[in-house]
Amino acid sequence: MSENITEIRVSRLFSTGQYEHERIEVVVSTPYGIKEPSKTLEIVRDAIEACRPIEMSNAVEFGLKVEKGAVKIVSNESIDPWDDTQCTETTSKEALNALAKHRSLVNERQAKINLLNQFGTVVHTKAT
């Protein structure tokens, strides 16, 4: 093969729910050719996959309410199953755990997104 691969373009469309999408596209190019195209493709795919949006579950949303103090903690005997402004101690702990896990995933995702900065930027300047 006499031609060098000079550009790899990877796009990914993520559904974020309710008919909304997020598109991420990364282009790696060089006029001199990419030394290891298959390895580069793998790295770019992994980087894009790491950018997958993290959905907020009902448990996480409830955890936010608990954290803000918008939910009253009551005993099992006195809880009204139709009142979403109250919950048991166990439910409260589960919701706060779900919220903590969600925040951890969000932080991990952001760290992976920051890895995209390692791809760098090439600035073209005119020779004088």
matplotlib code that plots the C-alpha trace (Angstrom):
import matplotlib.pyplot as plt

x = [0.0, 1.7, -0.8, -0.7, -3.9, -3.9, -7.2, -9.4, -12.9, -15.1, -18.6, -21.0, -24.6, -25.9, -29.6, -30.1, -33.8, -37.0, -36.1, -32.8, -29.4, -25.8, -23.3, -19.6, -17.1, -13.3, -11.1, -7.4, -5.5, -1.9, -0.5, 2.4, 0.2, -0.9, 1.7, -0.7, -4.2, -5.8, -4.4, -5.4, -8.9, -9.2, -8.0, -10.5, -13.4, -12.6, -12.4, -15.7, -17.4, -16.1, -18.0, -21.4, -23.9, -24.9, -28.6, -30.2, -32.4, -35.5, -33.5, -30.9, -33.5, -35.1, -31.6, -31.4, -34.7, -33.5, -30.2, -32.0, -34.3, -37.4, -38.3, -39.5, -38.2, -41.0, -41.5, -42.8, -46.1, -46.9, -45.7, -48.3, -47.4, -48.9, -46.9, -43.5, -42.4, -41.8, -39.9, -38.4, -34.8, -33.9, -35.3, -33.5, -30.1, -30.7, -31.5, -28.4, -26.2, -27.6, -26.9, -23.3, -22.7, -24.2, -21.8, -18.9, -19.8, -20.2, -16.7, -15.2, -16.8, -15.5, -12.0, -12.3, -13.5, -10.5, -8.4, -9.5, -7.2, -4.3, -5.1, -3.9, -4.5, -2.5, -2.2, -1.3, 0.8, 2.1, 5.8, 7.4]
y = [0.0, 3.2, 5.7, 6.8, 7.4, 11.1, 11.4, 9.4, 10.7, 9.1, 10.3, 9.0, 10.0, 9.5, 9.6, 11.7, 10.9, 12.7, 12.9, 14.7, 13.6, 14.6, 14.2, 13.9, 13.9, 13.7, 14.1, 13.2, 14.3, 15.0, 15.6, 13.2, 10.1, 8.4, 5.9, 3.4, 3.9, 1.0, 2.0, 5.7, 4.5, 2.5, 5.4, 7.8, 5.3, 4.8, 8.5, 9.1, 6.3, 7.7, 10.9, 9.1, 11.3, 10.1, 10.0, 11.0, 8.3, 8.8, 7.7, 10.4, 13.0, 11.9, 12.0, 15.6, 16.3, 14.5, 16.4, 19.7, 18.8, 18.8, 15.3, 14.5, 11.3, 9.3, 5.8, 2.9, 3.0, 6.6, 7.0, 8.0, 6.1, 8.9, 11.7, 12.2, 14.7, 12.0, 8.8, 6.3, 6.4, 3.4, 5.0, 8.3, 6.5, 4.6, 7.8, 9.6, 6.6, 6.8, 10.5, 9.9, 7.2, 9.5, 12.3, 9.9, 8.8, 12.4, 13.2, 10.2, 11.2, 14.7, 13.4, 11.2, 14.2, 16.1, 13.4, 14.6, 17.6, 15.2, 15.0, 18.6, 21.3, 22.1, 25.7, 26.4, 29.5, 31.1, 30.8, 34.2]
z = [0.0, -1.1, 0.2, 3.9, 5.9, 6.7, 8.4, 10.7, 11.5, 14.2, 15.0, 17.6, 18.2, 21.7, 22.7, 25.7, 26.0, 25.1, 21.4, 22.2, 21.0, 21.4, 18.6, 19.2, 16.4, 16.6, 13.6, 13.7, 10.7, 9.6, 6.2, 6.9, 7.5, 10.7, 11.8, 13.5, 12.1, 13.8, 17.2, 16.6, 15.7, 18.9, 21.0, 19.4, 19.7, 23.4, 24.0, 22.4, 24.2, 27.5, 26.6, 26.7, 28.5, 32.0, 32.5, 35.8, 37.2, 39.4, 42.4, 41.7, 41.3, 44.6, 46.2, 45.2, 46.9, 50.1, 50.1, 49.8, 52.7, 50.5, 51.8, 55.3, 56.8, 58.5, 59.9, 57.8, 59.7, 59.0, 55.4, 52.8, 49.6, 47.5, 49.0, 47.3, 49.9, 52.5, 52.7, 55.1, 56.5, 54.3, 51.1, 52.0, 52.3, 49.1, 47.3, 48.7, 47.7, 44.2, 44.1, 45.3, 42.6, 39.9, 41.0, 40.9, 37.4, 36.3, 37.6, 35.9, 32.6, 32.9, 33.6, 30.4, 28.4, 29.6, 28.0, 24.6, 25.3, 24.9, 21.2, 20.9, 18.4, 15.3, 14.4, 10.7, 10.2, 7.0, 6.3, 6.0]

ax = plt.figure().add_subplot(projection="3d")
ax.plot(x, y, z, "-o")
ax.set_aspect("equal")
plt.show()
